[in-house]
Amino acid sequence: METATFAGGCFWCTEAVFQRLKGVESVMPGYTGGAIANPTYDQVCSGRTGHAEAVQVTFDPAVISYETLLNVFFQLHDPTTLNRQGADAGTQYRSAVFYHDEAQKETAERVKAEVDASGHYSDKLVTEISPLTDFYPAEAYHQDFYQRNQTYPYCQVVIDPKITKLYKTFSELTAPRFRHS
């Protein structure tokens, strides 16, 4: 198993998307990229910790590659908006790839450049590519949030469209346990 760490806005959204991919064993929402040890959700939401809401994805590279995870990441959030995803604004909602080793760094930089050059987005990507330092798991009530709260308005308005896009764009990558009806 390998681990990848991504920040693409609200971690509820990012977690729900990555959980649905074949080869993904687990997704842990949490905080990284800042200077405060063991931050709380309230501290991160203040925008003063430097941390981003992020997810750590444990995956089987024999089933899904890191490059494929990056392609899903770049397609299912807006990597062109600085410190914002939809109505969520602040540095805690920035687009970032936190690499675990030099191979991930090189792959992330290459895939970002390819997406930038593809013309898929009219604006340049602002996604930060930084080394992972510490990752702090989010509080228990944030874990599996979408699975436990699908009728919550935020889930219906923000997360459901991302999942629908996942199934339309990457249907061959989705795990049977999460097939969309």
C-alpha positions in Angstrom: 0.0 0.0 0.0 1.0 3.6 -0.6 -0.3 6.9 0.7 -1.1 10.1 -1.1 -2.2 13.4 0.5 -4.5 16.0 -1.3 -6.2 19.2 -0.4 -9.0 20.2 -2.7 -11.4 22.3 -0.6 -13.7 20.8 1.9 -12.4 17.4 3.0 -15.9 16.0 3.2 -16.0 16.4 -0.7 -12.6 15.1 -1.3 -13.1 12.1 1.0 -16.4 11.1 -0.6 -14.8 11.2 -4.1 -11.7 9.2 -3.3 -13.6 6.6 -1.2 -15.4 5.5 -4.4 -12.3 4.5 -6.4 -11.2 0.9 -6.9 -7.9 0.3 -5.2 -8.4 2.9 -2.5 -8.3 1.1 0.9 -9.0 4.1 3.1 -9.4 7.9 3.1 -8.7 9.9 6.3 -9.7 13.6 6.4 -7.4 15.8 8.4 -5.2 18.8 8.4 -1.7 19.5 7.0 0.5 22.2 5.6 0.5 24.4 8.7 2.7 25.2 11.7 0.4 24.3 14.6 0.6 20.8 16.1 -2.7 18.9 16.6 -5.0 21.6 15.3 -8.7 21.4 15.9 -11.3 22.1 13.2 -12.2 25.4 14.8 -8.5 26.5 14.7 -8.1 25.5 11.1 -11.4 27.2 10.1 -10.0 30.5 11.6 -7.5 30.5 8.7 -4.6 31.3 11.1 -3.0 27.9 11.4 -1.7 27.6 7.9 -3.2 24.1 7.6 -5.4 23.0 4.8 -8.3 20.6 5.0 -6.9 17.5 3.3 -7.3 13.8 2.9 -4.8 11.0 3.2 -5.5 8.3 0.7 -4.2 4.8 1.2 -4.2 2.9 -2.1 -3.0 -0.2 -3.8 -0.7 0.9 -6.7 -1.3 -2.4 -8.4 -4.9 -1.4 -8.8 -4.8 2.4 -9.1 -1.7 4.5 -9.8 -0.7 7.7 -8.1 -0.9 9.4 -11.5 -4.6 8.3 -11.8 -5.3 9.6 -8.4 -3.8 13.0 -9.4 -6.0 13.0 -12.6 -9.1 12.4 -10.5 -8.0 15.1 -8.1 -7.4 17.7 -10.8 -10.8 17.0 -12.5 -13.0 17.0 -9.4 -12.2 20.3 -7.8 -11.3 23.7 -9.3 -7.5 23.9 -9.2 -7.5 27.4 -10.7 -9.0 29.3 -7.7 -6.6 30.5 -5.0 -7.8 29.6 -1.5 -11.4 28.9 -2.6 -13.7 26.1 -3.6 -17.2 27.3 -4.3 -18.5 29.2 -1.2 -15.6 27.8 1.0 -12.9 30.5 1.1 -9.6 30.8 3.0 -6.2 29.2 2.9 -7.6 26.1 4.6 -9.5 25.4 1.3 -6.5 25.7 -1.0 -5.7 23.3 -3.8 -2.5 21.3 -2.8 -0.7 18.1 -3.4 1.4 17.1 -0.4 4.0 14.7 -1.7 5.5 11.8 0.4 8.7 11.3 -1.7 10.6 12.6 -4.7 8.8 10.2 -7.1 5.4 11.7 -6.0 6.8 15.2 -6.4 8.0 14.6 -9.9 4.7 12.9 -10.9 2.6 15.7 -9.3 4.6 18.4 -11.1 4.3 16.5 -14.5 0.6 15.9 -14.2 -0.1 19.5 -13.1 1.9 20.7 -16.1 0.0 18.3 -18.4 -3.4 19.5 -17.1 -2.4 23.1 -17.3 -1.3 22.6 -21.0 -4.4 20.6 -21.9 -6.7 23.6 -22.1 -9.2 21.9 -19.9 -9.2 25.0 -17.7 -9.1 28.5 -19.1 -7.1 29.8 -16.1 -3.7 28.6 -14.9 -3.6 26.0 -12.1 -2.7 27.4 -8.7 -2.3 24.0 -7.0 0.5 24.0 -4.5 2.9 21.1 -4.6 4.7 20.8 -1.2 6.4 18.1 0.9 4.2 16.5 3.5 5.3 17.3 7.0 2.8 16.3 9.6 -0.8 15.1 9.0 -3.3 15.4 11.8 -6.5 13.3 11.5 -9.7 15.3 11.8 -12.1 14.8 14.6 -14.3 11.7 14.4 -17.4 13.5 13.4 -15.7 14.5 10.1 -14.8 11.0 9.1 -17.1 9.3 6.6 -19.2 12.5 6.8 -20.9 12.0 3.4 -21.7 8.4 4.0 -23.4 9.2 7.3 -25.1 12.5 6.2 -26.2 12.2 2.6 -29.4 14.1 3.3 -27.5 17.1 4.8 -28.1 20.0 2.5 -24.3 20.6 1.9 -23.9 17.0 0.8 -26.8 17.3 -1.6 -25.8 20.6 -3.1 -22.0 20.3 -3.1 -20.9 16.7 -2.8 -23.6 14.9 -4.9 -22.6 16.8 -8.1 -18.9 15.9 -7.5 -19.9 12.2 -7.2 -22.1 12.4 -10.3 -19.1 13.9 -12.2 -16.9 11.1 -10.9 -19.2 8.4 -12.2 -19.6 10.2 -15.6 -15.9 11.0 -16.0 -14.2 8.0 -14.3 -16.8 5.3 -14.2 -14.3 2.5 -15.0 -12.4 3.5 -11.8 -15.3 3.4 -9.4 -15.6 0.6 -6.8 -18.7 -1.6 -6.9 -19.5 -1.0 -3.2 -20.3 2.7 -4.1 -22.0 2.3 -7.5 -24.2 5.3 -8.2 -27.8 4.6 -9.0 
